[in-house]
């Protein structure tokens, strides 16, 4: 605890600094945070909105929606 930093967060009990960049800045959003760790040229930068993960794997959408339905169901309300 308190000894990590990066894409896994800081693990120090303070959620306000979970998006700390390699430069030590705290980003307010996921896209800017993830882009701070992106290797230039290796993958496209994230835009302001988070892409739907099912768009990349349309053949898995039905299985993913069924699995997520459990989390949205009465057991977790």
Buried (B, 14 or more C-beta within 10 A) or exposed (E): EEEEBEEEBBEBEEEEEBBBBEEEEEBEEEBBBBBBEEEEEEEEEBEEEEEEEBEEEEEEEEEEEEEEEEEEEEEEE
